[in-house]
Amino acid sequence: MIVLAIGLVATACGGTAPEAKRASPPVVAAAPKPVAKPAKPTKPAPVVAAALPDIGCATPTCAFHAGAAGYFTCLAGGAGACFHFGAPCTPEGACMFDPTDHGYKQCSKPVEGKCLAWGSACAPVSACMFDVADGLHHHCDDIAGGSCKKYGALCAP
């Protein structure tokens, strides 16, 4: 097959195909293998206990779910979003996002993650607020009257 390919290339380039020759494998005398001596048993390395930092368990939070327009326990989340929601909840201090006016207000009557009666403007203690522009939670760098004037970095809801 290789000879045919070389011949085609040589013919196409104006030359003649070289004569195919088969190389015979070289004769190599096998060197004698040294006899391995059994290794002396060694002592096993001592077992050392590694000190790991105490990470603790993730604490579920109460996060706003835009699709359901209510608050639910966030069982897994990060980067400004909750990936797995659980049961309805009321956030700490009952300061909740009002999806109708896009601000945070004190809820005087929370029921199953929703507010049935709104009060005055408020802000979450963590300053981690829902941004309707991208649907994610950001740290609010400038809070005014229950609204965020300047959103900062993403935060865990």
C-alpha positions as CSV (number, residue, x, y, z in Angstrom):
1,M,0.0,0.0,0.0
2,I,2.8,2.4,0.9
3,V,4.7,1.4,-2.3
4,L,1.5,2.3,-4.4
5,A,1.2,5.7,-2.7
6,I,4.9,6.5,-3.2
7,G,4.5,5.4,-6.8
8,L,1.5,7.7,-7.4
9,V,3.3,10.7,-5.8
10,A,6.4,10.0,-7.9
11,T,4.5,9.6,-11.1
12,A,2.4,12.7,-10.5
13,C,5.6,14.7,-9.8
14,G,7.2,13.5,-13.1
15,G,9.6,10.9,-11.6
16,T,9.6,7.2,-11.4
17,A,8.5,5.1,-8.5
18,P,11.4,3.7,-6.4
19,E,11.7,-0.1,-6.4
20,A,10.1,-1.6,-3.4
21,K,12.4,-3.4,-1.0
22,R,11.5,-5.3,2.1
23,A,13.8,-4.8,5.0
24,S,14.6,-7.9,7.0
25,P,14.4,-7.5,10.8
26,P,17.7,-7.1,12.5
27,V,19.0,-10.0,14.5
28,V,19.5,-9.1,18.2
29,A,20.8,-11.4,20.7
30,A,18.8,-11.4,23.9
31,A,20.8,-10.3,26.9
32,P,20.5,-12.5,30.0
33,K,18.2,-11.1,32.6
34,P,19.7,-10.5,36.0
35,V,18.3,-12.5,38.8
36,A,16.5,-10.2,41.3
37,K,17.3,-10.6,44.9
38,P,14.4,-10.6,47.2
39,A,13.9,-7.2,48.8
40,K,14.3,-6.8,52.6
41,P,11.0,-6.1,54.3
42,T,10.6,-2.5,55.3
43,K,8.6,-1.0,58.0
44,P,5.3,0.5,56.9
45,A,5.1,4.3,57.1
46,P,3.4,5.5,60.2
47,V,-0.3,6.6,59.8
48,V,-0.7,10.3,60.4
49,A,-4.1,11.8,61.1
50,A,-4.8,14.8,58.9
51,A,-6.4,17.8,60.5
52,L,-9.4,19.0,58.4
53,P,-11.1,22.3,59.0
54,D,-14.6,22.2,60.4
55,I,-16.8,23.1,57.5
56,G,-20.2,22.4,59.1
57,C,-23.5,22.0,57.3
58,A,-25.0,24.4,54.9
59,T,-27.7,26.4,56.4
60,P,-30.9,26.6,54.3
61,T,-32.1,30.2,53.7
62,C,-35.4,31.7,52.8
63,A,-35.2,33.0,49.2
64,F,-37.5,34.7,46.8
65,H,-38.7,32.6,43.9
66,A,-39.7,34.9,41.0
67,G,-41.7,32.3,39.1
68,A,-43.9,31.6,42.1
69,A,-43.8,35.2,43.4
70,G,-43.1,33.9,46.9
71,Y,-40.5,32.8,49.4
72,F,-39.3,29.2,49.8
73,T,-36.6,27.4,51.7
74,C,-33.4,27.4,49.5
75,L,-31.9,24.0,49.9
76,A,-29.0,24.5,47.4
77,G,-27.9,27.7,45.8
78,G,-25.1,30.1,45.0
79,A,-24.0,32.7,42.4
80,G,-27.1,34.7,43.1
81,A,-29.6,31.9,42.5
82,C,-31.3,29.1,44.3
83,F,-31.1,25.8,42.5
84,H,-33.3,23.7,44.7
85,F,-36.4,25.1,46.6
86,G,-38.2,23.4,49.4
87,A,-41.2,24.4,51.6
88,P,-42.7,27.9,51.7
89,C,-41.1,30.2,54.4
90,T,-41.0,33.7,55.7
91,P,-37.6,35.5,55.7
92,E,-36.0,36.7,58.9
93,G,-37.8,39.9,60.1
94,A,-40.6,39.4,57.5
95,C,-38.9,41.9,55.2
96,M,-40.1,40.5,51.8
97,F,-39.7,41.4,48.1
98,D,-43.0,42.8,46.7
99,P,-43.1,41.6,43.0
100,T,-45.8,44.2,42.1
101,D,-43.6,47.3,42.9
102,H,-40.2,45.6,42.9
103,G,-39.3,46.8,46.4
104,Y,-38.8,45.3,49.8
105,K,-41.5,45.9,52.4
106,Q,-42.3,44.7,55.9
107,C,-45.0,42.0,55.7
108,S,-47.5,42.1,58.5
109,K,-49.4,39.0,57.3
110,P,-47.1,36.3,55.8
111,V,-48.9,33.1,54.7
112,E,-47.2,30.2,52.9
113,G,-44.3,32.3,51.6
114,K,-46.5,35.1,50.3
115,C,-47.5,38.4,51.9
116,L,-51.2,39.2,52.3
117,A,-50.7,42.6,54.0
118,W,-47.8,45.0,53.3
119,G,-46.3,47.5,55.6
120,S,-43.5,50.1,55.3
121,A,-40.3,49.8,53.3
122,C,-37.5,47.7,54.7
123,A,-34.2,46.1,53.6
124,P,-32.9,42.6,54.4
125,V,-30.3,42.5,57.1
126,S,-27.8,40.8,54.8
127,A,-28.4,43.4,52.0
128,C,-28.7,40.5,49.6
129,M,-31.6,41.7,47.4
130,F,-33.4,40.3,44.3
131,D,-32.7,42.2,41.1
132,V,-35.6,41.9,38.5
133,A,-33.2,43.0,35.7
134,D,-31.4,39.6,35.8
135,G,-33.5,37.5,38.2
136,L,-30.5,37.0,40.5
137,H,-29.7,38.1,44.1
138,H,-27.0,40.8,44.4
139,H,-25.5,42.6,47.4
140,C,-27.0,46.0,47.4
141,D,-24.4,48.7,47.7
142,D,-26.9,51.6,48.0
143,I,-30.2,50.8,49.7
144,A,-32.9,53.5,49.7
145,G,-36.5,53.0,50.9
146,G,-36.7,49.3,50.3
147,S,-35.2,49.5,46.9
148,C,-31.6,49.1,45.7
149,K,-30.1,52.0,43.8
150,K,-26.8,50.2,43.1
151,Y,-26.4,46.5,42.9
152,G,-23.0,44.9,43.6
153,A,-21.6,41.4,43.5
154,L,-23.8,38.3,43.4
155,C,-24.7,36.8,46.8
156,A,-26.3,33.6,48.0
157,P,-30.0,34.1,48.4
